[in-house]
Amino acid sequence: MARTAKITNSNVAPRSNAAGLVGNTPVRAQDFNDLAGDYVSLSDSNAQAVTSAVSVAGVSTLTGGLVLGTESIGAAGALSTTIPISLVTSAGADQAQTLADGSTVGQIKIVYAVSTANSWKVTPTTTDGAYTKVTFTTIGETCTFLWTGNGWAILSRAGGVAAAADAVAGFPVIA
């Protein structure tokens, strides 16, 4: 949706028609701004796509949920740094994925094991911490990375199997 500048500090005079007549009353800038506000109506039945960067300052409320983009990975290769979630399937021999450096501090990358026939590894190009790779062996294992500008830091990891509350058995192995 294209964004237009607000009309400010002026009244918008009515336009003359072909006969030179002027109709109705002038529209005040504030009335126009109330109509054309800086928002997308929640009652709009058409989906609105924002194709440029969005920055939100202050406290914001999001209703209806947030859906992040996903990619499905089934073979060795590179994970996307522009798609936040990678759903990885390991169908054969051990495989490996690489994770290139991020582009923006605060960037998040989530890797989730959809299925595993054998182990598979994620090796970031640059890490922020004393690890070089994360190895997944069980369905449901996940690891969340944060790009710090110095490398990928591990924010969290979780296992795909039931374990004691204080156990890390079944978690991706950080080495």
BELUR-V644672 format. One record per helix or strand of 3 or more residues. SS is the DSSP state (helix for helix, strand for strand). FROM is the first residue (numbers start at 1). TO is the last residue. If there is no record, write none. Layout:
# BELUR-V644672
ss=<SS	SS>
from=<FROM	FROM>
to=<TO	TO>
This chain:
# BELUR-V644672
ss=<helix	strand	strand	strand	strand	strand	strand	strand	strand	strand>
from=<29	70	77	85	95	108	120	134	142	152>
to=<36	73	79	90	99	116	124	136	147	158>
